[in-house]
């Protein structure tokens, strides 16, 4: 079974939110998933991205592939954290 870590959309029309889920590649974007490991809310002034790092590392070690969108979000978050630490 091929597994992918990706974003699952939920929320209302003008108030979108995303869950970070581990799912089978064959499942649709908003369909069944194996595990929820975080969430992303882009709308507040400071966007919120929370991920269970231990579960993310576990699934990556098991061979799960991360989506491009999630990869760029995590990269942006780590850059922000490094910038905040430097100041």
BATORTOR-914228 format. One record per residue (C-alpha): residue number from 1; x, y, z; chain; residue in one letter. Coordinates in steps of 0.2 Angstrom, whole numbers, plus 5000, padded with zeros to 4 digits. Layout:
REC  num    xx    yy    zz  chaine  residu
REC  NUM     X     Y     Z       A       A
...
This chain:
REC  num    xx    yy    zz  chaine  residu
REC    1  5000  5000  5000       A       X
REC    2  5007  5017  4995       A       X
REC    3  5005  5030  5008       A       X
REC    4  5005  5049  5006       A       X
REC    5  5005  5063  5018       A       X
REC    6  4994  5077  5012       A       X
REC    7  4981  5091  5015       A       X
REC    8  4963  5087  5018       A       X
REC    9  4951  5102  5015       A       X
REC   10  4937  5106  5027       A       X
REC   11  4928  5121  5033       A       X
REC   12  4916  5133  5025       A       X
REC   13  4917  5142  5008       A       X
REC   14  4925  5157  5014       A       X
REC   15  4933  5150  5029       A       X
REC   16  4944  5136  5023       A       X
REC   17  4955  5125  5034       A       X
REC   18  4966  5110  5031       A       X
REC   19  4970  5094  5040       A       X
REC   20  4986  5086  5038       A       X
REC   21  4983  5067  5035       A       X
REC   22  4991  5051  5031       A       X
REC   23  4981  5042  5018       A       X
REC   24  4982  5029  5004       A       X
REC   25  4987  5037  4987       A       X
REC   26  4971  5029  4979       A       X
REC   27  4959  5038  4991       A       X
REC   28  4952  5055  4986       A       X
REC   29  4958  5071  4994       A       X
REC   30  4944  5073  5006       A       X
REC   31  4941  5054  5008       A       X
REC   32  4946  5041  5020       A       X
REC   33  4963  5043  5029       A       X
REC   34  4974  5032  5040       A       X
REC   35  4979  5045  5053       A       X
REC   36  4977  5064  5056       A       X
REC   37  4994  5072  5061       A       X
REC   38  4990  5090  5061       A       X
REC   39  4981  5105  5054       A       X
REC   40  4983  5121  5045       A       X
REC   41  4973  5137  5046       A       X
REC   42  4979  5150  5033       A       X
REC   43  4967  5164  5037       A       X
REC   44  4972  5172  5054       A       X
REC   45  4985  5186  5053       A       X
REC   46  4998  5173  5059       A       X
REC   47  4994  5158  5050       A       X
REC   48  4993  5142  5061       A       X
REC   49  5002  5126  5056       A       X
REC   50  5003  5113  5069       A       X
REC   51  5010  5095  5066       A       X
REC   52  5014  5081  5077       A       X
REC   53  5032  5079  5073       A       X
REC   54  5035  5062  5080       A       X
REC   55  5021  5055  5070       A       X
REC   56  5027  5064  5054       A       X
REC   57  5044  5057  5057       A       X
REC   58  5037  5039  5060       A       X
REC   59  5027  5040  5043       A       X
REC   60  5042  5046  5033       A       X
REC   61  5053  5032  5040       A       X
REC   62  5039  5020  5035       A       X
REC   63  5041  5026  5017       A       X
REC   64  5026  5039  5016       A       X
REC   65  5028  5052  5003       A       X
REC   66  5024  5070  5007       A       X
REC   67  5014  5081  4995       A       X
REC   68  5023  5096  4987       A       X
REC   69  5011  5109  4995       A       X
REC   70  5014  5102  5013       A       X
REC   71  5033  5101  5010       A       X
REC   72  5033  5120  5005       A       X
REC   73  5022  5124  5020       A       X
REC   74  5034  5115  5032       A       X
REC   75  5049  5123  5024       A       X
REC   76  5041  5141  5026       A       X
REC   77  5037  5137  5044       A       X
REC   78  5055  5132  5048       A       X
REC   79  5062  5147  5040       A       X
REC   80  5050  5158  5051       A       X
REC   81  5055  5149  5067       A       X
REC   82  5074  5151  5063       A       X
REC   83  5070  5170  5059       A       X
REC   84  5061  5172  5076       A       X
REC   85  5075  5164  5085       A       X
REC   86  5088  5175  5077       A       X
REC   87  5079  5191  5083       A       X
